[in-house]
Amino acid sequence: MLNKLDTPVLLRGNDRVAYRDPAVLYHKGIFYMFYSFVETEDNGSIFWYTAMSTSQDLQKWSQPRKITPRDQNLNYSSPGNIICFNGEWVLCLQTYPIPGLKRSDELRYGNKDARIFIMRSKDLENWSDPELLYVKGVEVSREEMGRMIDPFLVEDIHEPGRWWCFYKQRGASYSWSYDLRNWSYKGRVDAGENVCVLAEEKEYTMIHSPKNGMGIKRSADLVNWRDWGKIITLGQDNWPWAQTRLTAGFILDMRKHPEIGRYLMFFHGAGPGKQKTPDNFYANCSIGIAWSEDLLKWVWPEKGKNRL
């Protein structure tokens, strides 16, 4: 399957569309990709959505299907991951409010009202309305929670049934819950954006995004983290489409699937240009792929080259 790919770009952005923040699930032979879909409308207004596409071979992807509403005061986006909980699929995501945003504006980011949510589904196609995650505890109001983005859910390797939510606030903060409704805040760790956490045997592996590229940390207890390996930038030096920034790495462990047999990394690249602008932040962002056997050495598809 991977040998048939001749480009690392899976979903390519353009002057009016950005594909950002991929989160991928493999289920019954189908790859379900959820991502931020940023769209510039004819009048220059910009809206963020969470959208999804599916593929059986990683080459041909279905057209984007928006699963969240059109509302600049919400801008649901940055899906973190998809878990199975109590017989349902649960997708975590954020809001990224930028009211009144136009393409002609200076670069603006999501405001202080950004919060994190989950959506539920029985079939990975039809999704419930988003539910706010009170990750600071139910006694802390929405207004008091503070700005938070980029959620990710992971089950405790030492206590099955206990779930952790990581999110971007003061580095990477994290809280725990048994029911995804009642949460207790635990602490924080110095880390970048778009945290992705793998629970493997006796240790956790965190992939996060500093200013550029992806870094890796490891921990046995979620409290004491150590940096591991080098910052991952893949082929960015030769990719104009990722020249501005390469970020938001999501790892899908496909080692037990013989047709893949590796970790897959999905990420997004922004470009061209060395500096962030409205033209390479709200548009011209593309989702790419790379793979690895050990999370240290990465390869990616290139036309005319067999990288396996």
C-alpha positions, 0 to 999 in steps of 0.5 A: 500500500505505501509503495504506491504513494509517490508524494507525501501530500494526501490532501493539498490546500490551495489559495482558498482552502487549508487542511490542518491538524489531522487525526486518523482512525483505521477501522475495518479496512478504512482510514477515517481522517478528521481535520481542520478545514479552513475555507475562504468564502467569495466575500473574503470571510474565513470559517473553520470547520472540522471535516472528514474524509475516508480512504481504503488505500491512502491515495484516493480520499473522499471529498471533505465533509463538514461535521461542525456548523458554520460559525466564526464564534465557534470555529470547531477545529483541531480534532485530536483523536477518536476513541471507542468508549462505552460502545460509541466513538468519541472525537475530541476537538476545540473551538477557535473563535475568530469573529468577523475574520476576513482574508484581508485582515492581519493574521489573527488567532483563536481568542480567549474563548477557545475551549475543548469538546467531544462529539459522539457517534455510533457509526463514524458518520453521524455525529452528536452536537459538541459537549464541553469538557470541564477538564478543570472540574465541574465546579470551574465555570466555562468562563473561568477555565481559560483558553485551551486548545488541541485536546487528545484522549488516552487511556491509562496503561496502569488503570484501564477505564481511566482516561486522560485528556491532554490539552494546550494550556500552560504547555500541555496540561492534563486531566483525568476522568472515568466517564468523560464528564467528571474531570479532575485536573492533574498537572502540566508538562512543558510541551508544544501544540497538538499533543498526541500520546501513545500508550505502549506497554509500560510507557507513554510516548508524547508527540508534540509540536514546538515552533517547527517540526515535531518533538517526542517525550517519554514517561512511565507515569505522566508526571516525569517526562524526558525528551527522546530523539531529535526534532522531526522535520522530515523533508521540509527543506525540499518542500515549498508546501511546508516551508513556513511550518511543519507541525501537528504530527499525529501517530497511528500505530499500524505495526500489527497490520501486515499491509502497513507494518509501521507507525504512520505519521500524519501532519500538516505543512504550511507554505510557501514563505518563511513567515506566517501570513494569512495566505499560508495560515488560513490557506495553502496548508496540506496534510502529509504522511510519513512512516517509521518502524521506531519513531526515530527514523522516518521515510516518506513517498517520493516520485520515482523512489521506493522509500521502503 
